[in-house]
Amino acid sequence: MKLKSLLLVEDSPNDARLTLAAFEEVGLANEVVWVKDGQEALDYLYCEGAHASRASELPVVVLLDLKLPKIDGLEVLARVKGDPAMKALPIVMLTSSNQERDLARSYGLGVNAYVVKPVGFSEFVAALRELGLFWAVINQPPPEPREPDADGR
């Protein structure tokens, strides 16, 4: 069985490198696809633009930064959770913002978890170890959407 990828939506190259290093350190076997802005995240999820030729399989989880160029994390979250074909896709807000309004808006839009990035590398690695283990290994993901059969089921 092929492991599903994780989608990392992060505009900071430093934070992305730390995230990838943390996943490597904990031995996460899933491929991590890194995109740098909200528009690229939507293009990836909907197989559009530069990602038009990729296989349409959804990632096991989206790790989404809040403050992104082009389209911010809250707008990406709203679009994905507002789409009946994608609303079951797990999204974890992985952000430096611990502002109550960001937390409330994220949960109001349907985020599955909200994680504030720890400042120290060892704490960051520990947080990502738990995230990766839970979402890629322990959590039972939603079934892939299927085409109706001849009976319409």
Order of alpha helices (4+ residues) and beta strands (2+ residues): beta-alpha-beta-alpha-beta-alpha-beta-alpha-beta-alpha
